[in-house]
Amino acid sequence: MDLDKPPVRHPPRQRPEGCLVVAIRLPVRIVALVLVVPVRMAWDALVVACRFLNDALLRPLGRALLWLGRVLVVLPLVGLWRYVVVPVGNALVRLWTLVLVAPLLWCHRCLLTPVGHALVRLYVRVLTPAVLGLGAALARLARYLVVVPARWLYDWFLAPVGRAVAWGVRGVGRLLALLLAGIGRILYWVTRVLVVLPAQALWRRVLTPAGRVLAVVGREVGDALRHAWRIAGHVSLAVGRFLGTLLRWIFVEPVRRVYRSVLTPVGHLVRDLVLRPAVEAARAAGRTGREALAAARTSVRQARADVRRLLFGESGQSDPVARREPSGRGTRTLDSRTTALTKD
């Protein structure tokens, strides 16, 4: 069972820090904390203000500008493109086709193509043999007048002169190479003695220790700035929470208490004593108005019936019988409490 257990990983051992690192770390961290805390708090305040500005102003303004641009620019351009540019373009394309393209196609088919075929036949049957013969004559003439003299000049004059010049240049090159090699060695030793060795001593004795000290200081400053930024974040968060709590207790809680203790009862009182009676009065007035309108319609209808009766006389139809009550003798009436079922 012990063989199946994973090996225990020990954390890497840290190097012991020298007295210089410990002496630099504490004052650097204190100075960094003092310098970074106001910067972090200002940064957090700027971030909160930017977020509030974005949510409250920039985003609604951007949406309004986007809608305004869509209404004032995009939709007119789309309508212009759809109803003006496209029909005009189609008309111009058709006009171009009828005025220029069709005549050019006709000219190409009926005029240029036959002329071109005739020129090709003329070239193949007449000009090609003449050009071939002339080319052969010119080639022979150029060979005997240019090529043969140029070859003789190269073999008997240019090649020997070139070999002699190349041998001289090769000798001068070797001499210059030996001279430059000697000068280079002298310059190498002079540069080594006067520049390289002092530079090595300066690098080993001065720059390397100074660089190590600066690296330690830079590393400690970076660590101090990171720690100070983290601590400043916690401080800024605590200050923000304190200000939020203070704002809530100074402004939000009194407003909420005033709303609950004063505005809500006053609103309920206004609703019960003013709004509801006003609504009921409005409903009663509406109901009275509807009843008055119904009575007026009934009066108008009766007046029209009386006028029609006066003008045209009585009609021969009998009076309408009530639909809900039968017309028998022993039926229930409004004046009697007995019905046909309870009658003896």
C-alpha positions, 0 to 999 in steps of 0.5 A, a space after each residue: 500500500 505504501 508503494 501506491 502513494 504518490 511521492 510527497 513534494 517538498 516546497 523549494 527552499 528559498 535562498 537566505 536573504 542578505 542584510 542589504 535586501 532586508 535593509 532596503 525592503 522595509 523603507 521601500 515598502 513604507 514609501 511605496 505604500 504612502 505614495 500608492 494609497 492616494 493613487 489607488 483611491 483616486 483610480 477607484 474613484 475615477 473607475 466608479 465615476 466612469 461607470 456611473 457616467 457610462 451607465 447614466 449618460 453615455 449608454 443612453 446617449 449612444 442609443 439615442 444617437 444610434 436611433 437618430 442616425 438610423 432614422 436620419 441617415 440609414 433609412 433615407 439612404 436605404 430609401 434613396 438606394 432602393 427607390 432612386 439609385 437602383 431604378 436609375 442604375 437599371 435604366 442607365 444599364 439598359 440605355 448603355 446596352 442599347 446605345 453602345 454595347 449592341 452597336 459595338 457587338 454588331 460592328 464586331 460580328 459583321 465588320 471587324 471579324 471578317 476583316 480580321 480573318 482576311 488579314 490573317 489569311 493575307 499574313 499566312 499566305 503572303 507575308 509569312 514566306 517573305 518574312 522568313 526569306 528576309 530573316 534568313 538573309 539577314 541572319 547570314 549577313 549578320 553572321 559574316 559581318 558581326 559574329 565572325 569578326 567579333 569572335 576573331 577579336 575576342 580570341 586574338 585580342 580580348 582574351 590575352 589582354 584579359 588574362 594579363 589584367 587578371 594576373 596583375 589584379 590577382 598579384 595586387 590583391 595578394 599584396 593588399 591582403 598581406 598588408 591589410 592582415 598586418 594592419 588588422 593584427 596591429 589594430 586588434 592588439 591596440 584595441 584589445 590593450 586600450 579598449 577591451 581589457 579596461 572594459 572587461 575590468 570595468 564590467 567585472 569590478 564596477 558594472 556587475 556589482 552595481 547591476 546586482 545592487 540595482 537588480 535587488 533594489 528594482 525587485 524590492 521596489 516592484 514587490 513593494 509596489 505590488 504589495 502597496 497596490 494590494 493594500 491600497 485596494 483593501 484600504 480603498 474598498 474599506 473607505 468606499 464601504 464606509 462612505 456608502 454606509 455613511 451615505 445610506 445613514 445620512 440620506 437613504 435611511 431618512 428618506 426611507 423613514 420619511 417615505 414610510 412614516 409620512 408619505 405612505 400614510 398621507 398617500 393612503 389618506 389622500 386615496 381614502 378621503 379624496 381619490 376614492 370619493 372622487 372616483 365614486 362621484 365620477 362613476 355616479 355622474 357617469 351612471 346618471 348621465 347614461 340613465 339620462 341619455 337612455 331616458 332621452 333616447 326613449 323619449 325621442 323614440 316615443 316622440 318619433 312613434 307618435 309622429 309616425 302614428 299621427 302622420 300614417 295612422 294606426 297599423 293593423 298589427 295587434 299589440 305585442 304580448 309579453 314573452 316571459 308570461 303566458 296569456 292564460 286566465 289562471 296564470 300568474 300576474 303582477 296583481 295576484 300571488 297565485 299561479 296555475 299550479 297553486 290554484 284550487 
